[in-house]
């Protein structure tokens, strides 16, 4: 009988308040609204819950127990802390939502990661995009100070949201170059050669020695404002697979999944910025799941809302659970 690969994820929320939520894949449901990710052979995928203001849940895990630094047994093989759509907000701890729960800050997220590591957990901290834009503070130096705070907080990986390009592509590159962590995106490519601008994925190891590949996926809707992707001569030099044909997005992601599996990944998790808005049909996380196989979980951003307990069938016929987010934007497609 296959044992469940357990991933516990604590989610940091977006927009005006940073909050906690849970993420995991849909194998055996727990009492706390989340479920562990199944063995790779089962190939079940989840577009995991994105942050919802003022909710705090956790997804326990199960792979074999290890003793933490505190002397207590731990059955977490890997813990993923993730943030999404923080939009330049650096400290919301003093704020409370309608339920009276406080937000978070980079300091509290860093402390959370440190405490878990001190307890003997294997933990990584990732971001699902839209981190460097949204406040006057972040706009002053076009996101570079936000990147510095993410460095100090101990981020291990990030992907690009559409708002990472608000200062244009060159400034995005200037900001992300300051990162001590990696950026991944399998579908942002240079038009000159068709190759991805960033690595498609990064690999991590669980306590038990299994390999977890985390794939970066950006929304093709980023290019709704094409001037942000033009060079100094006004020519489009960057683009997203999936902008003109959503099938290009599916192929780019499936190819990256297959590549990660070929090089020994036991589990593949998507770190995406796609969302579930109706207006984004074709390039939503739910659409992507339905057209690929081999994902074990999907950490999403972009729409700013949470969908709980909705099942999505992937291309291999497995049923999976997504969730996600909404914000208002002009969806007029750019000129081809």
N, C-alpha and C positions, 0 to 999 in steps of 0.2 A: 504494500500500500504506500503510495507516495506521501511523503511528509510535506506539509506546507512550508514554503519559504516565506518567512514572516518579515514584513517591512512595516515599521511604524513610522508614520509621517505626521509631523506637527506643522500646520499651515499658518503662515502669517498673512493677514488680510490687507486689502488695498484701500484706495480712494482716500477718505478722510480719517479712517480709523484702522489701526493694525490690530488684528485679532487672531485667535487660534481656531483651527478647524482640523479635520482629519483627512487622511487619504490612504487608500489601499485598494487592492483589487478584490473581486467579488467571490472568492472561493467559499469559505465557511464564514458566515456572518457572525459577528461578535455582539455583545450586549451594548457596545458603544458606537453603533452606527457605521463601523468600518469593517472591512474584511481583509484577510491576508491574501497575498499574491500567490497564485498556484505555481506548481512546478512548471518548468519550461515546456515539458512534454505536453502539458494540457493547453498551452498557448492561449490562455485567457487574458483579455485585455481590459483595462479600465481607464476611462477618462476620469481620473480621481478628483475628489471634491476640491474645488477651489475655495478660497476663503470666503466666509460669509460673515458680515459684521456681527461681532459680539457672540460668537459661538465658540465653545471650547470642547472638543472631543478628541479622542485618541484611538489609534488603531493598533491594538496589541499584536504580538507576533509569535511565531512558533517554529523553531528549527532545532532544538537541542539547547539545553540550558548551559549557561556559563555563569560563573560567580563574579559579581561586580565588585568594585573596590569597597563598597559598603558591606560586603559579605552576603548580600542577598542574591538569590539565583536570578539570572536574566536569560530569557529565551528569545531575545531579539537578535536576529542575525545581522540586520542592518537597519539603522534608523535614518530616515531622510527628513530633515527639517527643510521646508521650502517656503519661499515668499513669492508673491506675485502682485503686480500692479501697485506697488507702494508709492509710485508717482512723486518722488522727491520728498516724502514726509519722513522725517528723521526721528521724531520723538512725539508719540501720541499717548504716552503713559498717563498724562494728567487728564486726558479726555475719557469720558464714559459714554457708552452707548445707552440705548433705551432700557436695557436690562441691568444697567449699573456696572457693567464689566469694563475694565480699563483696557486701553490699547497697549501697544508695545513700542519699543524703540530698538535701534540697532544694538544698544547696550544690553537690553534684556534678551534679545535673540542670541547675542554672543555669550551671555551668561548661561542661557539654556543649553547651548551646545557644549560649553565648558563643563557644566555640571554633569551632563550625560556622559561625556568622555571620562570625567573623574570617577564615574560609577562603573567604568569598564565597558561602556557601550561603544560599538563601532557606529559612528554618526557622521553624516555629511550634511552640508547646508547649501542649498541651491536656490536660484531665482528664476522665475518663469517670465521675466520681461516687464517692461515699462517701469523701470526703477529710477532712471536718471532725469525724468522730466515731470513737472507738475506743480512745483512751488517756485516762488521767487528765489529761495535759497539755492535750489538746484539749477536755476537758470543763470545765476550770476557767473558761474564758470562752465556752464553748459554740461553739467553732470559730473565733472571730474572729482569734486569733493564727495559726491555720493559714492562714486567708485572707491575713493579712499576709505570711506566709512565701511563699505562692504568688505574691503581688504582687512581692516582691523577687526571687524566682526567675525571673520573666519569663513567667508564663503568659499566653497570649493568649486562651484560651477554655476554658469548662468546661460540663458539664451536671450535672444533679442526680441523685444516687443516692438510694435509699430512706432511707439513714441521714443524709442532710442534714436530714431532718425529725425526727430523734430528739429534738431539743430543742423541737419543735413548729414550725408553719409561720411564726409571727411571728418566732421566733428565727432560723429559716433566712433570712428576709428581712433581718433585722438583720445577720447574718454576711455574706451575699452582697452587701449594699449596700457593704461595705468593700472589695470587689474592684475592682482597677484594670482587670480584664479583664471580658469579657462572659460572662453565663450564657445558654444557649440551651435551650429545651425546647418542642417543638411540640405536646405532648399534655398538659401541665399547664395547666389552665384555671380561670378564676373562674366559679363556678356562676351568679352573678348575670347574666352576659352571655354565657357560653360562649366567651369569647375567651382565648387563651393569656396566661398571666401574664408570661412572658418571650418575647423574640423567638424565632421558630422556628428561625432559622439565622443564621449570619454568613458573610460572603464574604471570601475571601482571593485574592491574585493570585500566580501562579507566575512564575518568571523570564521565561518566554516570553510573559507577558501574559495567560495563560488564567485564567479565573475558577473558583475552587473554593468551593462552598457547603458548609459543615459544619452539619448538622442535629442538634439536640439531641433525644434521646428518653429519657424516664424510664419506669421500670417501674410499671405500674398496681398492682403489689403493695405499693407504698409506702403505700397507703391501707388496708392490713391492720389498722393501728392508727388508726381514723378520728378519735380524739380529737385527734390531732396536726394535723388539718386543720379543726378546728372553731373558730368565732369565740368571743368571750367570752360569747355567749348559748347556746353548745352546738350551733350550727347548722353543718353542713358548708359551708364557703365555697370550698374548693378541691377539685379532683378531677382524676383522670387519665382521658383518653380511653382506653378499653380495659379499664377495671376491670370494668364490667358486661357488656360485649360486645367481644371482641377485634377485631371488624370496625371498631369506632370507632377503634381504634389504627391499623389499616391505612389507613383513610380520612384520618386526620389526617396521617400520614406521607406518603402519596401526594400529598395536596394541597400539602404543603410542598415536596416534590420538584418537583412541577409548577410551583409558584410560583417556585422558585429557577431552574428551567430557563427559564421565561417571561422572567425578568429577566436572562437572559444567562449563567447558570452553565454552564460547559463540563463540569464534573465535580461530582458531589454525593456527599458522604461522610457517613455517619451516625456521630454520636458518641453512643452509646447506653449505657444501663444496664439491660439486659434479661436477659442470661444465657442459658444453654442447659439449665437444670435440667429434668428430666422433669416435676417438679411444677408447672412454670411453663408447661406446654404451652398454646399459643395466643398467648402474649405473649413468647415467646423471640425472640432475634435471628434464628434460623433460620426460625421461623414467619413473622416479618415479611418477611424476604427473599422467601419463597415467595409472598407476597401483594401485593408492590409491584413496580414496575419503574422504572428510571432511577437506581438507586444504583450507584456505582462502587466503594465500599468500606464496610465497617462496622467501626468501632472499638467494642468492647464491654467491659462490665464486669459485676459483680454475682455471678457464680457461683464465681469463684476457681479455675478449672481451665482447662486449654488443650485444645482439640480441633484436631488438625492434619490437613490434607489431606482433609477431608470436603467433598464437593460438595453444593451446594444449588441447586436450579433456581428462578429467580425467575419472576414472573408472565409475563414476556415470553418465557420458555422458555430463557433463558440459564443456563448452569451456573456456579456461583460457589463460592468456598471460604470457610467460616466458621471460627470457633474461639471458645472462651470458658471460663467459670467456675462454685463451689457452696458454699452455706453454709446452715446450718440455721435455719429460721424457721417461725413459725406461719402456715400458709396458709389459715386459716379466713377466709372472705370476710366483709367488713363488712356490716352491714345496709344494705339498699338505701335 
